[in-house]
């Protein structure tokens, strides 16, 4: 219900509304309370907020506080939201181009095994780290036409700065992708076919190219299919 900035404002103790009504999300007037919390959050700049939030997470952080301050979701639920955003957004053509441009700059393509073996046609990604949380989400389309959405969430990390856990996070993501669409392997590059040797000095007819192996031709002709969301959720 709330933008991310509002979470940090509540946890840093800067929202009078949240301090007075920590169970705001269970109340019938929660929409009005959410608007009040958001108005309070807009009063703080990033420098004020970062200092207060660091003090909270490095000192008095309690995971149970997040039940009232954070949006509640599972990786699977978040993946279905991403599928809607990236595949059926309903945006205007201009807005869609803008979303594509921004989403392509996100983190993840080089960390995905599918990207490392050159099996990604389109990629969108996003990452979030810090304050005992780590998330990596994204979408990619494989070169044989399959659509994959993934979502990784780490909550309650032992480290308050979580960026170093990125490598292990993508180990889980890649394992989930392999389980859904098959192990991502480097495709062998076709070898050049040597020209046919002339039978004698007067035979200058060049050799004809050899057709690719049947298995490779079949792989190129795989039908387009849709793959459901990949959800990776694990404490690491």
N, C-alpha and C positions, 0 to 999 in steps of 0.2 A: 504493500500500500504506500510505501514511502521511498523516496530517493535515498541512495546510499549515504549521502552526506548527513541525512537526518539520523541514521543509525549512530554515527560517531558522535553527533551532538548529544543524543540521549545518553550514550554510555559515558561520555566525558562529564556528565552532570550539568550540562549547559541548558537543558530544557526544563523550564519551570512546570510546564504541562505534564511532562513525563514524571518528574519528581513527585508531583501531587497525585498523579493517577497512573502508576506503573502498570495497571491492568487495563489501560485505555483500549487495547485491542479486543477486549472481551465485552466492552460496553456497547449499548445500542447506538450511542452518539459517536462511535469511533471515527466516522468520516470527518466530523467537525473537529474532533481532537487531533486527528492526523493533519488537518489543515493548520491547526494552531502550532503543532510541533514543527511543521515545515516552515511556517512564518518565522519561528524562533531561529531555526537553522540558518536562514538566509541572512541573519544579522552578523554571522561570524565569517571571517576570511580564512583562507587555508592555513595561514601561519598560526593564528589563534587556535584553530581547531586541532592542528597537528600536535602542538605542544601539549594541549590538554588530553588528547587521546593517547599519546605516548605515555603520559603519566599514569593514566588509567590502566593501560594494558601491561605496563611494566610493574605495576604495583598492586592494585586492588581488583583486577579483573576476575570476574566469576562467570563461568560459562552459562549458568542459569539466567544471568541478566539478559542474554541474547534472545530468550523466548519472547520478551516483550518489546525488544528494540529492533530486532531483525525481521525481515520477511521470512516466512517459514515455507520451505520447499524441499523436495527431494531431487536428486540428480535426474531421475526419470521425468518428473514433472517439468523441470527446467528444460530438459531436452525437447519435450513436446512443444514448449513455448518457442524454443529456437527454431524448430521445424516450421512452425507457423510463420515466424519472422522472416526466415530465409527462403522458404519455398512457396508460401501462400500469403505474402505480406499484405496484399491489397493496396500497396502504395501506388501513387501516380508514377508515371514513367520517369519524371524528373527526380522525385524522391527516391525511387528505386536505384537510379544511377548514383545518387549521393551515398545511399547506404552501402552499395557495392564498393564504392571507392574507399570508404572508411573501413569497412570490414576486411578488405583485402590486406590492409596494413597491420592487422593484428598478429599476435604471437602464435606460433604453432606449426606452421607449414614445415619448417626445417626439422622440427622435433617429431613429426609424424613419420612413421616408417613408410607409409604410402608416398609421402613427399620425398623421402630419401631414395626410393626406388623409382622415382619419376612416374608415379601412377596417379597424379592429381591434375585435373583439368581446371577446376575452380576451387578456391579456398577462401574462407572467411574465418577469422578467429578473434579471440579476446582472452586476456589473462588478468587476474587480480591477485595481489599478494600483500601480506603484511597483517599485523595485529592478530596473529594466531589463525588466520584464514588463508586458504589458497584455492583459487578456482581457475580452471582452464576450460573454455567452451569453444565450440566451432562447428563448422560445416565444410564438407568438401565433396566434390563430384569426381569420381574416378574416370579414367580415360575410357573405360568400357561402359560408362553410363550409369553407375550406381551412386546413389545419394546417401551420405552418412552424416548424421548429426551426433556430436559427442558432448558430454558434460562431466567434468570432474570437480568434486567439492571435497575439501579437507577442512574440518572444523575442529577447533580445540587442539591445535598443534602444540607440541612442547616448546617450539620456538615462536617468539612473537613476530620475528621477521622470517617469512616463509619462502622467499625466492629460491634459496638453495635446494628446496625440495622439488624443483621443477623437473629434474631428470627422472626422479622416481615417479612423479605424477604421470609423465608421459609413458613410462613403462606400463602403468595400469591402462592408460588410454589405448596404447598400441595393442596390448593384449586383448582388450575388449573389441577393438576393430577387427583383429585377426579372427576372433571367435565368430563374429557376425558375417564378415564377407570373405573370409579365407586369408591365410597368411600372405602378407604382402612381400613379394620377392622381386628381385631384380630380373627383368625380362632379358633373355639373351639377345644380343644384337645380331641381326642377320649377317652372315659372313659373305664377303664378296665372292661371286662365282667366277672362276677363271674362264677366260675365253677358250673356246674349242681350238685345239691346235690344228693347223691345216694339214691335210693328208700328204701334200707334196708342195713343192715350191710354187706351182702354178695355182694352188687353191688358196685364194685370199678371202674366202667367205668367213666372216666373223662368227664366233660361236653364239648361240642363243641363250638368254638367261634361263636359269633353272627356276621353276615355280617354287614358292616357299613351301616348307613342310606342311602337311595337311593339318597338324595340330595348331600351328601358328595361324593358318588361315581361319580355322574355326574360332580361335581366341579373338581375332579381329571382328568376328561376326556375332559376338555375344549380344543378345537382346538387352535393351535398356530395362532396368528393373529398379524397384524402390526398396531401400533398406530402412528398417525402423530405427528409432533413436538408440544410441549406445549410451548407457549410463554407467560410469565408473565411480564407485564410492568406496573409499577404503582409508583407514587410518594408516599413516605411514610415518 
